């Protein structure tokens, strides 16, 4: 091997005794600083002003159709600043009747903005999403007021704000900003788009889904905390094949699914760029009794996670707007914390930008298990896309949730004086632009 640099910092964080030096890329940091709590609040209040954004509402003046037209207008205004790289559409489709929440075939649409990557040889796609449909206690009530400020006006506002900030910037890979519909009726918009992307064979790398990300005060326990957020990620992939399962069992990688790697990536990158925010890894695909649009992508084998607020207030979710026993119910903007929403938006932006600035993930990552040794040897191939300046080999104890050490090399193999039996490893590429790819957990090299 020509050159190996041993480093003890975690995602550009150098620890010296009790001191920590955080190294932020100026390009990403500038975008993070442009995310505005006031702008996010304006978006949420506008979304909540429509009478109902229920998927089956067809009111073109004050309902879902009007809300979709407004979101499209925002995307189009940002596209005008992109030098022709951003385009925006209302992607219409039909939801087949399912005998449950869709009684008859119904028209629907996702609102999307696509920021085309600048590298013609880079076919990677990244998605950031929220759902714009709202609901009352009765999920079939399509006409009565359903402001949906936090669920999921907050996620939709986040997507709009990221499109605003990122539209004028250039990234090698393509980013799609999506406001889904049909989430409350059974993930209909996300299922449609996921199936479409799979059928078209697009190289979708990661989905960052945001659902209920704007409230910092819980019901019942009365916790107030705008310093933490959650990421839900699946442990065993829904689309796991028998061969994948066999490798997972042999290598002990139950906690290292691609979605779990994405969650770790967002935690480390988000905490690097966003002050006073701790990203909590939740080792579940979603909450009990609830679901999110990331599931539709996971079913098709795509890497997807759900971002959500830390402490939920159930007086404001799936409730009709009313006062009962002195308690105000309903998903209204006045119950949101827009500074908290700004920080979660910034976590999304920093992670998404870093991914879009990265090269592709290393290929054929393997760990040599053909002999007994107290060393660990890993080998891999260069990614198919992007210009790489080197690789980070990540290491952690098997009981640790996060990567603990990084070793930089310009080679495509490394031998480390740490036993493969005692540690987990992964490899990520580092582009010339400084972006790190998602980490790839190695498969065992047995012969």
Buried (B, 14 or more C-beta within 10 A) or exposed (E): EEEBEEEEBBBBBEEEEEEEEEEEBEBBBEBBEBBBBEBBBBBBBBBBBBBBBBBBBEBEEEBBBBBBEBBBEBBBEBBEEBEEBBBBBBBEBEBEEEEEBBEEEBEBBBBBBBBBBBBEEBBBBBBBBBBBBBBBBEBEBBBBBBBBBBBBBBBBBBBBBBBBBBBBBBBBBBBBBBBBBBBBBBBBBBBBBBBEBBEEEBBBBBBBBBBBBBBBBBBEEEEEBBEBBBBBBBBBBBEBEEEBEEBBEEBEBEBBBBBBBBBBBBBBBBBBBBEEBEBEBBBEBBBEEBBBBBBBBBBBBBBBBBBBBBBBBEBBBBBBBEEEEEEBBBBBBEBBBBBBBBBBBBBBBBBBBBBBBBBBBBBEBBBBBEEEBEEBBBBBEBBBBBEBEBBBBBBBEEEEBEBBBBBBBBEBBBBBEBEBEEBBBBBBBBBEBBBBBBBBBBBBBEE
